[in-house]
């Protein structure tokens, strides 16, 4: 289904950014995404200088160093760095599973991604996160009507006023883990409970075995630990890829997550689809709801 998101979001969303969500439910986008224009830092309106509050917001949210002049204004070099991004969209503050409260973990997709050297080659950061912050699981804000639909799908009575508290309190409701916020939105549209990670290795962290820091073991990040309730089924839906090295990385990430969730009594299954579709959203929008439902139903136990 294609939504007229430009009309639905009116003037709150840039047309360029709206195009990225043309197949998404506008209510999900409205609750979770904000469009910003960073091409200007200040301008004069009626003889008064107006500053672009979005520029400072992005600077602070990314934890970038902000250099100010003696009069309190942000240094021009700092402003240029932000203006080069052009603009973009970012996710709104979202729900933190492990402490049941809103958190300010930040993800931003700039119009003009920054390029840098990495491992001897030029790499481009398609998404930017806050410097120095540990990865979090993204739990989108869910519209009331969609919550009701999900409750019917799983035969669990809707209760309370917080969707994610409801999910934590009902381990009989399975959860899909994918990579990237847009894919989580797509999965939600299909009436599944979907959270996303910023990367395939972002769901776990290394813990030191010894006081001197030598040796390490893996542990689920706190957000995923909150979901890891005995009896809950976890589905992993990472991107498909034809690169053999990438395939191995994805397989290792799936295996680690399956093992770690298994320690809490969770069953972990892997949703698979045809290689012509890269991500969960591509598969859902391209093959349709029935094909996606069938893939979830037939998803194999990863540890068997």
C-alpha contacts under 8 A as a table, 3 or more apart, distances in Angstrom:
res1	aa1	res2	aa2	distance
1	X	23	X	6.36
2	X	22	X	6.26
2	X	23	X	4.69
2	X	24	X	7.26
3	X	22	X	6.09
3	X	23	X	5.93
3	X	24	X	6.76
3	X	25	X	6.59
3	X	26	X	7.02
4	X	7	X	5.63
4	X	8	X	6.26
4	X	22	X	7.06
5	X	8	X	4.85
5	X	9	X	5.82
5	X	18	X	6.48
5	X	21	X	7.43
5	X	22	X	6.10
5	X	25	X	7.84
5	X	26	X	5.54
6	X	9	X	5.52
6	X	10	X	5.82
6	X	13	X	7.39
6	X	15	X	6.60
6	X	18	X	6.17
7	X	10	X	4.99
8	X	26	X	6.54
9	X	12	X	5.78
9	X	13	X	6.04
9	X	26	X	7.03
9	X	30	X	6.98
10	X	13	X	6.76
11	X	14	X	7.25
12	X	34	X	7.60
12	X	35	X	7.06
13	X	17	X	6.84
13	X	18	X	6.24
13	X	34	X	6.90
13	X	35	X	5.24
14	X	17	X	5.32
14	X	18	X	6.00
14	X	35	X	6.09
14	X	36	X	7.68
15	X	18	X	4.88
15	X	19	X	6.24
16	X	19	X	5.45
16	X	20	X	7.31
17	X	20	X	5.46
17	X	21	X	7.26
17	X	35	X	6.94
17	X	88	X	7.06
17	X	89	X	6.92
18	X	21	X	5.36
18	X	22	X	6.26
19	X	22	X	5.06
21	X	24	X	5.12
21	X	26	X	7.99
21	X	29	X	7.60
23	X	285	X	7.65
24	X	28	X	7.55
24	X	29	X	7.20
24	X	185	X	7.13
24	X	186	X	6.47
24	X	189	X	7.50
25	X	28	X	5.52
25	X	29	X	6.54
25	X	189	X	6.76
26	X	29	X	4.96
26	X	30	X	5.90
27	X	30	X	5.00
27	X	31	X	6.23
27	X	143	X	6.88
28	X	31	X	5.28
28	X	32	X	6.26
28	X	141	X	7.26
28	X	142	X	6.63
28	X	143	X	6.56
28	X	185	X	6.82
29	X	32	X	5.22
29	X	33	X	5.38
29	X	185	X	7.79
30	X	33	X	5.92
30	X	34	X	7.51
31	X	92	X	7.62
31	X	141	X	6.05
31	X	142	X	7.59
31	X	143	X	7.73
32	X	91	X	5.47
32	X	92	X	5.08
32	X	93	X	7.93
32	X	94	X	7.97
32	X	140	X	6.44
32	X	141	X	6.13
33	X	89	X	6.59
33	X	90	X	5.69
33	X	91	X	4.56
33	X	92	X	5.65
34	X	89	X	5.45
34	X	90	X	5.51
34	X	91	X	6.37
34	X	92	X	6.78
35	X	87	X	7.73
35	X	88	X	5.92
35	X	89	X	4.31
35	X	90	X	6.66
36	X	54	X	6.54
36	X	87	X	5.41
36	X	88	X	5.56
36	X	89	X	5.95
37	X	40	X	7.51
37	X	54	X	7.34
37	X	86	X	6.59
37	X	87	X	4.31
37	X	88	X	6.74
38	X	41	X	6.91
38	X	52	X	7.73
38	X	54	X	6.86
38	X	55	X	5.81
38	X	82	X	6.77
38	X	83	X	5.20
38	X	85	X	6.95
38	X	86	X	5.16
38	X	87	X	4.53
38	X	88	X	7.90
39	X	83	X	4.96
39	X	84	X	7.35
39	X	85	X	7.74
39	X	86	X	4.88
39	X	87	X	6.43
40	X	43	X	7.51
40	X	52	X	6.91
40	X	83	X	6.54
41	X	51	X	5.88
41	X	52	X	5.04
41	X	55	X	6.43
41	X	79	X	6.84
41	X	83	X	7.47
42	X	49	X	6.62
42	X	50	X	5.42
42	X	51	X	4.19
42	X	52	X	5.56
43	X	49	X	5.52
43	X	50	X	5.33
43	X	51	X	6.61
44	X	47	X	5.75
44	X	48	X	5.24
44	X	49	X	4.29
44	X	50	X	5.84
45	X	48	X	5.27
45	X	49	X	6.29
45	X	50	X	6.71
52	X	55	X	5.74
52	X	56	X	7.47
53	X	56	X	5.54
53	X	57	X	6.20
54	X	57	X	4.85
54	X	58	X	6.06
55	X	58	X	5.35
55	X	59	X	6.26
55	X	79	X	7.58
55	X	82	X	6.80
55	X	83	X	7.84
56	X	59	X	4.98
56	X	60	X	6.09
57	X	60	X	5.30
57	X	61	X	5.94
58	X	61	X	5.03
58	X	62	X	6.03
58	X	82	X	7.93
59	X	62	X	5.46
59	X	63	X	6.29
59	X	64	X	5.46
59	X	65	X	7.64
59	X	66	X	7.10
59	X	82	X	7.26
60	X	63	X	4.99
60	X	64	X	6.29
60	X	66	X	7.78
61	X	64	X	7.77
61	X	106	X	6.37
61	X	130	X	6.19
62	X	106	X	7.03
62	X	128	X	7.48
62	X	129	X	5.99
62	X	130	X	3.92
62	X	131	X	5.89
63	X	130	X	5.43
63	X	131	X	5.36
63	X	132	X	7.73
64	X	130	X	7.87
64	X	131	X	6.92
66	X	74	X	6.84
66	X	75	X	7.68
66	X	78	X	6.53
67	X	74	X	5.85
67	X	75	X	5.41
67	X	78	X	6.63
68	X	71	X	7.77
68	X	72	X	5.54
68	X	73	X	5.36
68	X	74	X	4.23
68	X	75	X	5.02
69	X	72	X	5.31
69	X	73	X	5.40
69	X	74	X	6.17
69	X	75	X	5.88
70	X	73	X	7.46
74	X	78	X	6.84
74	X	79	X	6.87
75	X	78	X	5.38
75	X	79	X	6.48
76	X	79	X	4.99
76	X	80	X	6.10
77	X	80	X	5.11
77	X	81	X	6.40
78	X	81	X	5.27
78	X	82	X	6.77
79	X	82	X	5.28
79	X	83	X	6.11
80	X	83	X	4.94
80	X	84	X	6.09
81	X	84	X	5.47
81	X	85	X	7.32
82	X	85	X	5.53
82	X	86	X	7.51
83	X	86	X	5.32
83	X	87	X	7.51
84	X	112	X	6.88
85	X	88	X	7.61
85	X	110	X	5.51
85	X	111	X	5.96
85	X	112	X	4.73
85	X	113	X	6.43
85	X	114	X	7.39
86	X	110	X	6.93
86	X	111	X	5.65
86	X	112	X	5.96
87	X	110	X	5.65
87	X	111	X	5.40
87	X	112	X	7.59
88	X	108	X	7.03
88	X	109	X	5.45
88	X	110	X	4.24
88	X	111	X	4.96
89	X	108	X	5.91
89	X	109	X	5.49
89	X	110	X	6.71
90	X	106	X	7.42
90	X	107	X	5.70
90	X	108	X	4.29
90	X	109	X	6.18
91	X	106	X	6.85
91	X	107	X	6.00
91	X	108	X	6.86
92	X	106	X	7.75
93	X	102	X	6.53
93	X	103	X	5.83
93	X	104	X	4.98
93	X	105	X	6.67
93	X	106	X	7.25
94	X	102	X	5.38
94	X	103	X	5.75
94	X	104	X	6.95
94	X	105	X	7.63
94	X	138	X	7.08
94	X	139	X	6.31
94	X	140	X	6.34
94	X	141	X	6.74
95	X	100	X	6.78
95	X	101	X	5.72
95	X	102	X	4.47
95	X	103	X	6.09
95	X	138	X	7.66
95	X	139	X	5.84
95	X	140	X	7.31
95	X	141	X	7.56
95	X	164	X	7.50
96	X	99	X	5.94
96	X	100	X	5.44
96	X	101	X	5.30
96	X	102	X	5.59
96	X	103	X	5.74
96	X	137	X	7.94
96	X	139	X	7.39
96	X	223	X	6.73
97	X	100	X	5.06
97	X	101	X	7.26
97	X	139	X	7.82
97	X	164	X	7.29
97	X	222	X	7.73
97	X	223	X	4.92
97	X	224	X	7.69
97	X	226	X	6.08
97	X	227	X	7.66
98	X	222	X	5.49
98	X	223	X	4.80
98	X	224	X	7.75
98	X	225	X	7.27
98	X	226	X	5.15
100	X	165	X	7.03
105	X	130	X	7.25
105	X	133	X	7.70
105	X	136	X	7.19
106	X	129	X	5.69
106	X	130	X	5.88
107	X	127	X	6.76
107	X	128	X	5.76
107	X	129	X	4.78
107	X	130	X	7.19
108	X	127	X	5.63
108	X	128	X	5.10
108	X	129	X	6.42
109	X	113	X	7.74
109	X	126	X	6.30
109	X	127	X	4.60
109	X	128	X	6.29
110	X	113	X	5.56
110	X	126	X	7.21
110	X	127	X	6.87
110	X	128	X	7.66
113	X	124	X	6.25
113	X	125	X	5.69
113	X	126	X	5.52
113	X	127	X	7.53
114	X	124	X	5.75
114	X	125	X	5.81
114	X	126	X	7.78
115	X	122	X	6.44
115	X	123	X	5.57
115	X	124	X	4.38
115	X	125	X	6.54
116	X	122	X	5.51
116	X	123	X	5.41
116	X	124	X	6.42
117	X	120	X	6.26
117	X	121	X	5.42
117	X	122	X	4.63
117	X	123	X	5.89
118	X	121	X	5.44
118	X	122	X	6.11
118	X	123	X	5.89
125	X	128	X	6.51
129	X	133	X	7.81
130	X	133	X	5.70
135	X	197	X	7.65
135	X	198	X	6.99
135	X	202	X	5.94
135	X	203	X	7.83
136	X	197	X	6.78
136	X	198	X	7.65
136	X	202	X	7.52
136	X	203	X	7.82
136	X	221	X	7.50
136	X	223	X	6.76
137	X	195	X	6.51
137	X	196	X	5.69
137	X	197	X	5.04
137	X	198	X	7.60
137	X	203	X	7.40
137	X	223	X	5.99
137	X	224	X	7.16
138	X	181	X	7.02
138	X	195	X	5.53
138	X	196	X	5.07
138	X	197	X	6.23
139	X	164	X	7.80
139	X	194	X	7.58
139	X	195	X	5.11
139	X	196	X	7.03
140	X	184	X	7.56
140	X	185	X	7.46
140	X	195	X	7.11
142	X	146	X	6.67
142	X	147	X	6.49
142	X	163	X	6.94
143	X	146	X	5.35
143	X	147	X	6.30
144	X	147	X	5.04
144	X	148	X	6.36
145	X	148	X	5.17
145	X	149	X	6.44
146	X	149	X	4.97
146	X	150	X	6.24
146	X	188	X	7.86
146	X	189	X	7.65
146	X	191	X	6.78
147	X	150	X	5.17
147	X	151	X	6.19
147	X	158	X	7.68
147	X	163	X	6.92
148	X	151	X	5.06
148	X	152	X	6.40
148	X	158	X	6.61
149	X	152	X	5.19
149	X	153	X	6.31
149	X	191	X	6.44
150	X	153	X	5.00
150	X	154	X	6.50
150	X	191	X	5.19
150	X	192	X	6.53
150	X	193	X	7.59
151	X	154	X	5.52
151	X	155	X	5.86
151	X	156	X	5.15
151	X	157	X	6.04
151	X	158	X	5.86
152	X	155	X	4.95
152	X	156	X	6.59
152	X	157	X	7.60
153	X	191	X	7.50
154	X	173	X	6.59
158	X	166	X	7.67
159	X	166	X	6.84
160	X	163	X	7.83
160	X	166	X	7.00
162	X	165	X	5.46
162	X	166	X	6.34
163	X	166	X	5.10
163	X	167	X	6.36
164	X	167	X	4.86
164	X	168	X	6.17
165	X	168	X	5.11
165	X	169	X	6.18
166	X	169	X	5.14
166	X	170	X	6.35
167	X	170	X	5.22
167	X	171	X	7.04
167	X	173	X	6.85
168	X	171	X	6.54
168	X	226	X	7.20
168	X	227	X	6.19
170	X	173	X	5.91
171	X	174	X	7.06
171	X	227	X	7.84
171	X	229	X	6.07
171	X	230	X	7.32
171	X	231	X	6.34
171	X	232	X	4.76
171	X	233	X	7.97
172	X	231	X	6.79
172	X	232	X	5.61
172	X	233	X	7.61
173	X	232	X	6.72
173	X	233	X	7.49
174	X	193	X	7.06
174	X	232	X	5.86
174	X	233	X	4.78
174	X	234	X	5.78
174	X	235	X	7.39
175	X	192	X	7.48
175	X	193	X	5.17
175	X	194	X	5.81
175	X	195	X	7.43
175	X	232	X	7.93
175	X	233	X	6.65
175	X	234	X	5.16
175	X	235	X	6.15
176	X	192	X	7.43
176	X	193	X	6.12
176	X	194	X	4.64
176	X	195	X	6.35
176	X	234	X	5.90
176	X	235	X	4.50
176	X	236	X	5.80
176	X	237	X	6.79
177	X	194	X	5.89
177	X	195	X	5.20
177	X	196	X	5.53
177	X	197	X	7.30
177	X	234	X	7.30
177	X	235	X	6.10
177	X	236	X	4.97
177	X	237	X	5.97
177	X	238	X	7.73
178	X	183	X	6.82
178	X	184	X	6.66
178	X	194	X	7.20
178	X	195	X	6.40
178	X	196	X	4.72
178	X	197	X	6.34
178	X	236	X	6.22
178	X	237	X	4.86
178	X	238	X	5.25
178	X	239	X	7.98
178	X	280	X	7.55
179	X	183	X	6.94
179	X	184	X	7.82
179	X	196	X	5.02
179	X	197	X	4.91
179	X	198	X	5.90
179	X	199	X	5.82
179	X	200	X	6.44
179	X	237	X	7.59
179	X	238	X	5.85
179	X	239	X	7.32
180	X	183	X	5.68
180	X	184	X	6.74
180	X	196	X	5.40
180	X	197	X	5.97
180	X	198	X	5.61
180	X	199	X	7.42
181	X	184	X	5.08
181	X	185	X	6.43
181	X	195	X	7.85
181	X	196	X	5.80
181	X	197	X	7.75
181	X	198	X	7.91
182	X	185	X	5.10
182	X	186	X	6.39
182	X	281	X	7.45
183	X	186	X	5.01
183	X	187	X	6.23
183	X	196	X	7.53
183	X	279	X	7.25
183	X	280	X	5.89
183	X	281	X	5.04
184	X	187	X	5.16
184	X	188	X	6.21
184	X	194	X	5.24
184	X	195	X	5.60
184	X	196	X	5.78
185	X	188	X	5.17
185	X	189	X	6.34
185	X	194	X	7.72
186	X	189	X	5.15
186	X	190	X	6.75
186	X	280	X	7.64
186	X	281	X	5.45
186	X	284	X	7.41
187	X	190	X	5.23
187	X	191	X	6.82
187	X	192	X	5.73
187	X	193	X	7.19
187	X	194	X	5.90
187	X	280	X	7.41
187	X	281	X	7.10
187	X	284	X	7.82
188	X	191	X	4.99
188	X	192	X	5.07
188	X	193	X	5.93
188	X	194	X	6.01
189	X	192	X	7.37
190	X	289	X	6.76
197	X	200	X	6.81
197	X	202	X	6.09
197	X	203	X	6.71
198	X	202	X	6.43
199	X	202	X	5.19
199	X	203	X	7.96
200	X	203	X	7.03
200	X	238	X	7.21
200	X	250	X	6.76
200	X	253	X	6.15
201	X	204	X	6.57
201	X	253	X	5.91
202	X	205	X	7.43
202	X	221	X	7.93
203	X	220	X	5.93
203	X	221	X	5.66
203	X	224	X	6.98
203	X	257	X	7.21
204	X	218	X	6.35
204	X	219	X	5.35
204	X	220	X	4.18
204	X	221	X	4.95
204	X	257	X	7.44
205	X	218	X	5.55
205	X	219	X	5.44
205	X	220	X	6.32
205	X	221	X	6.18
206	X	216	X	5.90
206	X	217	X	5.47
206	X	218	X	4.58
206	X	219	X	6.35
207	X	216	X	5.30
207	X	217	X	5.15
207	X	218	X	5.90
207	X	219	X	6.85
208	X	211	X	7.35
208	X	213	X	5.34
208	X	214	X	6.54
208	X	215	X	5.94
208	X	216	X	4.51
208	X	217	X	6.47
209	X	213	X	6.87
209	X	214	X	6.66
209	X	215	X	5.30
209	X	216	X	5.07
209	X	217	X	6.49
210	X	213	X	5.31
210	X	214	X	5.63
210	X	215	X	6.45
210	X	216	X	7.88
211	X	214	X	7.52
213	X	216	X	7.80
218	X	260	X	7.89
219	X	260	X	6.82
220	X	223	X	7.93
220	X	224	X	5.94
220	X	225	X	5.74
220	X	257	X	7.64
220	X	260	X	6.53
220	X	261	X	7.79
221	X	224	X	5.58
221	X	225	X	6.25
222	X	225	X	4.89
222	X	226	X	6.26
223	X	226	X	5.34
223	X	227	X	6.95
224	X	227	X	5.14
224	X	228	X	6.23
225	X	228	X	4.93
225	X	229	X	7.95
226	X	229	X	7.28
227	X	232	X	7.95
228	X	232	X	6.93
228	X	261	X	6.03
228	X	264	X	5.83
228	X	265	X	7.57
228	X	266	X	6.38
229	X	232	X	5.73
229	X	264	X	6.23
229	X	265	X	6.80
229	X	266	X	6.57
230	X	264	X	5.69
230	X	265	X	4.30
230	X	266	X	5.43
231	X	265	X	5.91
231	X	266	X	5.30
231	X	267	X	7.03
232	X	265	X	7.62
232	X	266	X	5.11
232	X	267	X	6.55
233	X	266	X	5.66
233	X	267	X	4.79
233	X	268	X	5.83
233	X	269	X	7.41
234	X	261	X	7.98
234	X	266	X	6.85
234	X	267	X	6.14
234	X	268	X	4.72
234	X	269	X	6.20
235	X	268	X	5.76
235	X	269	X	4.73
235	X	270	X	5.50
235	X	271	X	6.49
235	X	299	X	7.95
236	X	254	X	7.05
236	X	268	X	7.34
236	X	269	X	6.24
236	X	270	X	4.82
236	X	271	X	6.09
237	X	270	X	6.25
237	X	271	X	5.28
237	X	272	X	7.25
237	X	280	X	6.56
238	X	250	X	7.39
238	X	279	X	6.89
238	X	280	X	7.31
239	X	278	X	5.38
239	X	279	X	4.52
239	X	280	X	6.82
240	X	247	X	7.73
240	X	273	X	7.94
240	X	275	X	6.13
240	X	277	X	7.14
240	X	278	X	4.84
240	X	279	X	6.36
241	X	244	X	7.93
241	X	246	X	6.69
241	X	247	X	6.15
241	X	275	X	7.23
241	X	278	X	6.65
242	X	246	X	7.61
242	X	247	X	6.92
242	X	275	X	7.81
243	X	246	X	5.27
243	X	247	X	6.13
244	X	247	X	5.02
244	X	248	X	6.31
245	X	248	X	5.20
245	X	249	X	6.36
246	X	249	X	5.01
246	X	250	X	6.18
247	X	250	X	5.18
247	X	251	X	6.16
248	X	251	X	5.04
248	X	252	X	6.14
249	X	252	X	5.17
249	X	253	X	6.18
250	X	253	X	5.06
250	X	254	X	6.15
251	X	254	X	5.13
251	X	255	X	6.12
252	X	255	X	5.06
252	X	256	X	6.15
253	X	256	X	5.20
253	X	257	X	6.23
254	X	257	X	5.21
254	X	258	X	6.04
254	X	270	X	7.87
254	X	302	X	7.82
255	X	258	X	5.08
255	X	259	X	6.13
255	X	302	X	7.19
255	X	303	X	7.59
256	X	259	X	5.21
256	X	260	X	6.14
257	X	260	X	5.13
257	X	261	X	5.98
258	X	261	X	5.27
258	X	262	X	5.89
258	X	267	X	7.67
258	X	268	X	5.36
258	X	269	X	7.89
258	X	302	X	6.66
258	X	303	X	6.93
259	X	262	X	4.96
259	X	263	X	6.47
259	X	303	X	7.71
260	X	263	X	5.30
260	X	264	X	7.28
261	X	264	X	5.44
261	X	265	X	6.77
261	X	266	X	5.37
261	X	267	X	7.31
261	X	268	X	7.10
262	X	265	X	4.98
262	X	266	X	4.91
262	X	267	X	6.23
262	X	268	X	7.23
263	X	266	X	7.33
267	X	301	X	7.15
268	X	301	X	5.85
268	X	302	X	5.93
268	X	303	X	7.48
269	X	299	X	5.72
269	X	300	X	5.35
269	X	301	X	4.36
269	X	302	X	5.12
270	X	299	X	5.44
270	X	300	X	5.91
270	X	301	X	6.70
270	X	302	X	5.98
271	X	295	X	6.03
271	X	296	X	5.77
271	X	298	X	7.82
271	X	299	X	4.89
271	X	300	X	7.41
272	X	295	X	6.33
272	X	299	X	6.71
273	X	277	X	7.22
273	X	283	X	7.09
273	X	295	X	6.83
274	X	277	X	6.02
274	X	283	X	7.97
275	X	278	X	6.50
277	X	280	X	7.78
277	X	282	X	5.40
277	X	283	X	5.16
277	X	286	X	7.60
278	X	282	X	6.17
278	X	283	X	7.19
279	X	282	X	5.14
279	X	283	X	6.30
280	X	283	X	5.20
280	X	284	X	6.11
281	X	284	X	5.09
281	X	285	X	5.96
282	X	285	X	5.39
282	X	286	X	5.67
283	X	286	X	5.11
283	X	287	X	5.46
283	X	288	X	7.24
283	X	292	X	7.25
284	X	287	X	5.59
284	X	288	X	5.04
284	X	289	X	6.07
284	X	291	X	7.59
284	X	292	X	5.84
285	X	288	X	5.50
285	X	289	X	7.78
287	X	290	X	7.94
287	X	291	X	5.90
287	X	292	X	7.28
288	X	291	X	5.61
288	X	292	X	6.39
289	X	292	X	5.07
289	X	293	X	6.05
290	X	293	X	5.10
290	X	294	X	6.19
291	X	294	X	5.09
291	X	295	X	6.23
292	X	295	X	5.04
292	X	296	X	6.32
293	X	296	X	5.23
293	X	297	X	6.17
294	X	297	X	5.01
294	X	298	X	6.10
295	X	298	X	5.21
295	X	299	X	5.87
296	X	299	X	5.18
300	X	304	X	7.82
301	X	304	X	5.54
